[in-house]
Amino acid sequence: MESLTDDNSSDDLPLYMQPADVKIVSANELLTRCRLYLSESDCQTILKAYRYADEHHLGQFRKSGEPYITHPLAVASILASWHMDCVTIQAGLMHDVLEDTGVSKIEMAERFGIEVANVVDGVSKLDKLKFKSTQVAAAESFRKLLLAMAKDVRVILVKLADRVHNMRTLGIMRYEKRCRISRETLDIYVPIAHRLGMNHVFRELQELAFLNMHPIRYRVLHDAVVRTREKRKDILERILHETRRMLPKAGIKARVIGRDKTMYGIYNTMRDKHIRFREALDVYGFRVIVRTPEECYLTLGALHAMYKPVPKRFKDFIAVPKTNGYQSLHTTVIGPNGTPIEYQIRTEEMNRIAEYGILTHWLFNDDGASATEIQQRTTAWLQSLLEIQQHSADSSEFIENIKIDLFPDRIYVFTPKSKIISLPKRSTPIDFAYQIHTDVGNHALSCRVNGEPSSLTQELNNGDMVEIRTSPDATPNPEWVRYVGSGKARAEIRQFLRTMKFDDSVKLGHKLLKRAGEEVNLDIDTVPEAVWKAVLRDSGVDSKESFFADLGLGKYLAGAIVNRFTALTAPITGLAGRTESPMMKAVKVTGNEGVAVSLATCCHPIPGDDIWGFMRPGKGLSIHCTSCEHTVKGRSADPGRWMAAEWLPQPLSARYPVPVEVTADEEQEKAVIAASVAAIAEEQSAIVGFSVDSENSNTTRLHMVVQVRDKTHLSHVMRHLARIPGVQQVWRRTSEQDDIPKAAPEEPRMKKLNSEDLYAESPAGGGA
């Protein structure tokens, strides 16, 4: 334990996460690193694997022009830095041999053993020629990776090391490919690293993805952090020294260090909390590392005695660890000059697990209780992957279900017997029921939350106590899929609906349609036969029973079908000429309904717009703006397919893409682009599509796709853009006849800008 009187504040106040140095690793350097913890016989086996990989990659080169073997060497070196075993390092050296050369798995198993061959095979992608598209191939390859990982966690460790090195050397790729790979990293590999507790990998992958996707935003934030840190260095050192002087007086020996921030973390804080750059850096972070769990709580009391704590800003992850095994006390206090300070208090063992997670077993030869527990948690999670796989119809559905569970935001709720259940955020009692047991979910009838009757689809909060009431006659409702927050629940519901007997599906479909009809005073048994024939023809089925079965399996919305009945019945019952009936029921739209309801890409509806739903045979509803040309023409030509819709209240995190056009003086193009980026960021929005055209010799047109919460938010963004000097006109594009901007900005245009241009108006401008 270091002395508390040592004056090493510059080392203990890290500024930000430094990018890793990228250099070519030689075979000798790899062996030198391996000899630090492996036997000589293991090192000789690794040398054989290197020679084998080098032989089969001979003549292959990376995009940068380096021999391809430099990549497997780098991956193996990363694995060696994690103190992985001989088998894993051999697999790292040969992880591309099966995929990129003519070597078979059998041949590799004969040379290096079946254990090595299985790990390499788990990392290798499947042959793309077997699949209809690259999307299907990617989904199948990822499913193969996860299932191999469920059998041997070393598979994903090799893949993470591979992804780390690829991200470190991604700069040679064209911009569009960098964006695609970075997005995949953020969506898949970052959450996996977090789920395994590998914080150092989690942070580095986030940072590299942000740097490759938004190099200008990264540079602007970096420069702003450096400037701001110089101004705040004195107060940081004062807090550090005051904390170090106070703890020994309370009889506590501890290490106190500052917490570095990542550019991606700052960017996300600004975007998610809708705050400016200076507000994102207002909270100073420190970590206090003590000897025992008991001292963690003593330290908490000492800190609260020194500085005033902020109410509702305390979290105890020691008593209730996170899903990945993370343990720590978090508290926020008000320090000198009213400065908010966030302390994380933990033991050395907790700190190791917080940083390295599953790797603590290899890095520190740690077989203690905490390390064993995190291995057990990981094993349980990997087994849950196998369960989800068994209940998923295809690779795309499997990936969809897995991605829900991968994201790190969790809530913790309690059973009536005080057992803690961890669920993804936005989970409902349905998720809780399936987490307890599949049969509990399949037969859930009602629930009580905190002792009060509640809806099964109500969103749960941290600390809720949930009680599920079941019935042998109760079955999953197809609409539950729209409300669940966990991949396990979604997979189980779909599996139950798929395996229902045909007669059960028919009964359920009839029940759903009858209930939807009763809500608008329509008896479906009185619907004219001519109307039924039209609906069956649209649905592509030849009988009511088949239609009810599809409805019971969730292929259609019962409310939409009832509206279709109402519209088609109008001409028969003398209501012709009316585009809507008093019996019609508006569809409730949240903006992220899945297959049954989707937002049209021709007019990009957002909350605040008047909207209508268009009934697409077998595909559910497509939501359009009332003013959309498709809505105007469609309601006139075939009013029976259109139904009223309205928005439900939106969560604060909701964002919707909207095309916005800006015309500006060509001479001021560069300044207008920079100011537009800053203005959009200042309004807590973000650009997800961007391109530039020259309309004539004097005018430049900017095509942008911005993300907004609703119509009011959009108006604020547009007003801010309109105030920029040189801007002639700003408008929202609602016609699909104009070109839709690309999903990522064109790199040549963006390269013309520099950090000073983006930083001209506000630090928040470049960073959001």
Secondary structure, DSSP 8 states (H G I E B T S, - for coil): ---TT---HHHHS--B----------HHHHHHHHTTTS-HHHHHHHHHHHHHHHHHTTT-B-TTSSBTTHHHHHHHHHHHHTT--HHHHHHHHTTTHHHHSS--HHHHHHHH-HHHHHHHHHHS---GGGSSSHHHHHHHHHHHHHHHHHH-THHHHHHHHHHHHHHHTGGGS-HHHHHHHHHHIIIIIHHHHHHTT-HHHHHHHHHHHHHHH-HHHHHHHHHHHHHHHHHHHHHHHHHHHHHHHHHHHTT---EEEE--B-HHHHHHHHHHHT--HHHHT-SEEEEEEESSHHHHHHHHHHHHHHSEEEEEEEEETTTS--TT----EEEEEE-GGG-EEEEEEEEHHHHHHHHHGGGHHHHS---SHHHHHHHHHHHHHHHHHHHHHHT-SSHHHHHHHHHHHHS--EEEEE-TT--EEEEETT--HHHHHHHH-HHHHHTEEEEEETTEEE-TTS---TT-BEEEEE-TT----GGGGGT---HHHHHHHHHHHHHS-HHHHHHHHHHHHHHHHHHTT--GGGS-HHHHHHHHHHHT-SSHHHHHHHHHTTSS-HHHHHHHHHHHHHHHTT-TT-S--TT---EEE-S---SSEEE-TTT---TTS-EEEEEETTTEEEEEETTSHHHHHHHHH-GGGEEEEEE----TT--EEEEEEEEEEGGGHHHHHHHHHHHHHHTT-EEEEEEEEE-SSSEEEEEEEEEESSHHHHHHHHHHHHTSTTEEEEEE---TTS----SS--HHHHHT--HHHHHSS-HHHHH-
